[in-house]
């Protein structure tokens, strides 16, 4: 079990988050059929607003807590309770800023669902503190389970509400109530698992958390604006139906992103602990992690590119085919974003938060400028192109930042083999489309890719042992490695 910790944590997170995402798809598909495209657009806008404001109330503390508690577990209680107090204060500021933005920028019909969804800002920020400790203790299965349970609660309650009313304001209110219950349940589970986490409150510690998390907050703010600014601009310049189509495309893109992020988040505490112990195999682990990330990402991206039309019209409605072109653009733009989070977390481990902030700031400025230039003229297609441009800038920035330790050659050797194998067998999935539904054809294609990855030794089961160890690799592994750290 120790050897397969990364595998266990990745599967736990992915199962919980994918299950939550599938529930969201089912719920959105039913919601669109009941309330229509325009009303769904109003609700989608409310969710985007609270996600952006949640960055202020969370203040980058998740990243700080995972890293520091993974390094020093005895500090967990101090970090937990003081982070909750700080987030309460910051949420008040977030609520005020959100109200001001809604009143000054957006038309009144968009306001009510956003107001009713606003409590989610505080409760989800609190949930992040609890989830950070689960991650730091490498109990990812609890976070995955609670994430799925929270989504199940929300969708179940939402479907119940839809039996009595088609008013999306009630759905927004259920969204907030579900977050409150999810956080309180997570806190009780954490205290049950770790009774030593006794209440501790210190003004000095709160000030320290505020000071030390400011860079993480700036990074998270830039990242969140990067991913959500287009939605806010589409809501300003386009119709709510266009916003609904664009939101549907981004929801589908989240399927491969969920898988990639589950792996990255499982590797983060492992790499943090390895670097803290001065593990000589640290960069070897990074290179192998990049290869696994490519193997997880590219088959899913390629299949969704091939069969995006059937996927988007089956999950939603035929009218949502308007989101097909944005979907195809976003898939390959966010394909770069599989590697950006891992690169950013590696720089966190190296205590180079300022470098990450510079990269994300450059990317978000590029994103904002591109959106202002493209969205008013090209709508949701322009928003997708703006995302592709800015993510390319981010990918290049991270690649240059890691260059002293991970060369372009090593990076290419990590990510290209899985991409080439997935491309070579992609025609099989294309020609199978007339006979197989997409939810059968896609898993078969990804399974075939996985079999070939292991058969050709692009991936190895021994990698999980490498990820778990905090000391130098065995002499045999070193002999099998090339100078850039990757097996021959």
N, C-alpha and C positions, 0 to 999 in steps of 0.2 A: 504493500500500500504506500509506503514511503517513496519507493522508486517511481510510482506512477502518480505522484501528487499533482503534477501539472496536468496530466491527462484527466485525472479525476476532477480537478477544479475546472478545467476547460469544459468538460462534458456537463458538469453540474450547472455552470453558468449558462452555457449554450442551451441546455435543455429548458432551464427556467425562462430565459429571455426569449428563446424561439417560441416556446409555448405561449408566452405572453404576447408575442408579436402575432402569432396565428389567431389568438383570441381577438386581438385588435382588428385583424383583417375581417374576421367573421362579423364582428360588431359593426365595423364601418360599412361593410357591404349591406348589412340589414338596415343600418341607419340611413344610408343614402337612398335606399328603396322606399323607406317610410317617410323621411322628411324632405328629400329632394337635394339636388346638387347645391343650390344656393344656401340653404340652411346649414348643410354640412360645412360649407365654406366659412360661415360665421363661427361655427364651433371650432373648426381647425384654426382659425385666426386666434381665438381665445387661448387655445392650447399653446400656440407659438409665443404669445405674449407672456404667459406665465413661465414658460421654459426659459425665455431670455431673462426675466426678472429673478428667476431662481438662482441664476449665477451670482447675483449680488448677495442674496441671503445665505447661499452655501459658501461663498467667498473663497473657493479654492481649498477648503479645509480637508476635503476628501483625500486629495493627493498627499497633503502633508501628513494626515493621520496614518494612511496606509504605510508610507515610507518610514515614519519615525517609530510607530508602534511595532512594525516588523523588525526594526533594528533593536528596539528596547521594549519588550512586552510589558514590563513592570510599570510603564508610564501610561497604560491604557486608560485607567480611571480618570486621571487628571485631564487627558486629552478629551475624553468623552463628554464629561459634564460641563467643562468650560467651553467647549465648542458649541454645545446646545445653547448656553446662555448668550454667547456672542451671536449666534444665528438668529435668536429672537430679536435682538436689537437691530440687526441688519435687515430683518424682514420688514420692520416698520418703515425703514427708509425705502425699501423696494416697493411697498404698497403705495407710498406717496408718489414716487417717480412714475409708477405705472398709471396711476389715476391722472397725473398731469399729462402724460403722453397721449392717453386715450382722448382726453378732452380737447387737446390742442391740435391733434393730427387727423384723427379718424372720425368717420361719420357716426352719428348716434346709434344706428342700428347694430353696430359692432360692439357696443359697450356692455350691455347686460350679461352676455355669456362670459365675457372676460372678468367682470366683477365677481361673479359667482364662482368662477374657477380660481380666484385669487388665493384663498387659504392654502391651496396646494403648494404655494411658494414656500410657506413656512414648514408644513409637515414633511414635504419631500426633502427639504434641506436637513431637517432633523433625521430623516431616514438615512441620508447619506452618511451621517456620523456613525450610526449603528452599523451600516453596511461596510464602512471603512474598517471597523474593528473586526468584523467577520473576515474581510479580505486579509488584514494584517495577521490574523491568527490562522490563515489559510483554511478557513471554514467556508469556502465559497458556496458549498451546497446549500447552506442556510440562506445566503443572499439570493441564490437562484430560486430556491423554493418560495421565499417570501415575495420575490418579484412576481413570480407566476401567480401566487395566491392573491396579491394585490390587483393584478390585472383581471383575474377571474372574478373577484369581488366587484370590481368596477363594471365589467361587461355584464355580469349577471344582474346587478342592480339596475344598470342602464336599460337592459332589455325589459326588465319588469316595469320600469317607468314608461317605456315606449308603448306598453299595452294600454296605458291610461291617458297619455298625452304625447303630442308630437312637438312639444315646445323644447328646443335644445337648451334652454336655460336650466331646466331640471337636470339634463345630462351633465352640464357643467357643475352643478351643485353636487351631484353624486360623485363626480370626479374628485372634488375636494374632500368629501366625507370618506371616500375610500382611502385617500392618502393618509388621513388622520388615523384610521383604523390600522392600516399597514404599518405606519410608524410605531404606534403603541404596541402592536403585537411583536414587531421586531425587537423593540427595547426589552420587553418581558422575556423573550427567548434569549437575548444576549445576557441578561442578568441571571437567568436560570442556568445558562451554560457557564457563566463566569461570575460567581457570587462575590468574588474579591473586588469587583468594580464598585466600590463604595462611593457614595456621593462626596464630591470634592469641588469646591468653588473658590476661586482666587482671582481677585481683580488683576493682580500682577500677571497671572497666567493668561487671562483673557487678553490683556494688552500684548503679551508676548505672541499669542496665536494670531492676533490681528496683524502684528508687524511681520511675522514670519510667513504669513500666508498671502501677503499682498501681491507678490509676484505670481503665485499660483492663481490668484483671483484674476489678475490682468490677463494671464494666459487663457484661463477658462472663459473670460469675457470675450476675448478676441475669437476663440474657437467657436463659441456659441453664436456670436454675431455672424461669423463666417458661415455657419450651417443654417441660420435662421433669418438672416437679413433679407434674403430674396423673398421669403414668405411675407414679411412685413411690407416690403415695397410692392409686391404683387397686390396685396390687399389695398394699397393706396392708389395704384394706377390701373388695376384691372378689375374685372368683375369677381364676385364671390364664386362663381362657377369656375372661372380660370384658377382661382386659388384652390378649389376642391380638386381639380385635375392635377395641379402641380403637387399638392399634398399627397395625393394617391401615388404619384410616381416616386416621391421621396420615401413613402412608407414601404414600397416594394424594394427599393434599394437597401433599406435597413436589414433585409434578410441576410445577405452576405456580410454586412457590417456587424451584425450581432455575433456571428460566428467568429469573425476576426477579433472583435473586441473582447470576447470571452477568453480567447487565447492570450491576448496582450495583458489583460488584467490578471490572469493566472501567472504569467511570467513576471509581472512587476515585482511582487514581494520576493520571488526567487532570485531575480537579478539584484535586487536591493541588498538582500542578505549576502549573496555571493561577492558583491563588490565590497561590502563592509568587512568581510573576512579576507579580502585580498586574494580571491580565488584566481589562480593562474589561468583557468579555463574560461574566464568571464567572456572574452571576446569570441571564443569558439562557440559558447552557448548563444551569444547574440547572433552569430552568422547562421547557426542551425535554426534558431527561432525565426529568422527572416525566411528561410526556406520553407519551414512548416507553414508560416503565414501565407506564402505564395501558393502552397499546395491546397490550403483551405479555401483561399479566395478565388483563384482563377477559374476553376471548373464551374462554380456557381455563377460568376459574372458572365462567362461565355455562354452558358445555357440560357440565362435570362436575356442576353442579347439576341440569341437565336429565336427564342420563343416569347419575346416580350408582349407581342400583340395578343396572343391567346391568354397569357397570364393576366394582363391588366383588364381585359374585357370579361374574363371569367370571374375574377375576384371581385370586381366592382360591377360596372354596367357598360353597355356598348358605347355610350356617350364618352366614357372615360378613355377611349382610344385617342382622344385629343391629347392625353398625357404620354403617348407612346414615344414621340420624339424626345421630349425632356427625359423620359426614363432611359432611353438609349445613351443620351449624352451623360446623364448623371452616373450611370453604371460605370463608365470608364473614367469619369472624373473621380468618383469615390473609390474606384479601383486603386488609384494612387493613395487614397486615404487609408487603405489597409496598412500601409507601411508607416504613414505619418504618426499614428499614435504610439507604435512601438519605438520609433526613433525618438519621439518626445519623452517617453518614459525612460529610455536609456540616458538621455541628457539629464533628467531628474535625478537618476541614480548617481550621475557624475557631478551633481550639484551645480549644474549649468542652467538654472532656471531663466537667467537673463537672456541666454541664447535662444531658448524656446520662446520667450516673450517677443524677442526681436523678429523671429521667423513668423510667429502667428500674427503679430502686428502688421508686418509687411503683407501677409496673405489677406488679412481682413480689409486692409486699406485697398488692396487690389480688387477684392470682391465688391466692396462698396462702390468704388468708382466704376467698375465694369457693369454693375447692376444699374446704376444711375444712367449709364450710357445706353444699355441694351434693353432694359425692361420696358421703359415707356414706348419704345418703337417695336420691339419683337416679343413682348409679353413673356410667357413662361418659357419659351424656347431661349430667349435672351437670358433669362435667369439661370437656366441650366448651363449655357455657355460661360456665363460669368463664374459659376462654380468650378467648371473645368479649368478655366484660366487660373483662378486663385489657388486651386489645389495643386496645379502643376508648379506654381511658384513655391508653395510650401514644401513639396516633395524635393525640389532642387535645393532649397535651403537646408533641409535636414541632411540630405546626401552630402552637401559641402561641410556641414558641421561635424559629421561623423568621419570625414575623410582622413583625419590623423590616425584613426584606429581601424576604420573599415573602408578600404579603397573602393573605387567604382567597380574595379574588376571583381572584388570579393562580393560586393552587393549584386552585381550581375550574375555571378556564379550561384548566388543564393536563390534569386527569384526567377531566372530565366528557364531552367529545366522544367519546373512544373507548368509554366506557361506554354512551352513548346509542346509538351505531351498533351496538354488539354486542347491545344489548337489542332494537333494532328488527328485526334479522334473526334473532334467536333462535327465533321460531316456525318458520322454515324447518328448523332442525335438529330441532325437536320433531316436526314432521310427517314428517320423513324417517326417524325411528327404526324404523318397522315394516319398512322395505325395506333399510336399511343397518346393518351391524354398527357398534358404537360406535367401533372403531378406524379406520373409514372416514369415518363421519359427522362425527366430531370434527375431524379434519384438514381436511375440506372446509369446514366452518363457519369454522374459524380462518383458512383461506386466503381465503375470501370476505371476512371482516372486514379482512384485511390489504389486499386489493385496494381496498376502499372507503376505507380510511384514506388510501392514497396518492392515489386518484382524487379525493377530496374535499380533498386537501392538509392533512389533519390531521397526517400524517407527510410528511417530505420527505427525499429522498436527500441534499440539501445539509446536513442536520443532522449528518451524519458529518464533514463538513468543519468545521462549527462546533465539534464536540466535539474535533477534532484541533488546532485553532488555539489559540495562546496569546496572541493579541493582539485588538484590537478588531475587531468585525465590519465588513464593508464598508459604505460609505454606503448602498448599495442595500438591504442587509439592515436597516439601521437605519430607513430610510424605511418598510419593510414592517412594522416592529414597532410594537406598541401600547405605551402607557406602562408596562404591567406586564411588558414583556419578551417577550411572545408574539406571533407573527405574526398579523395580522388574518385 
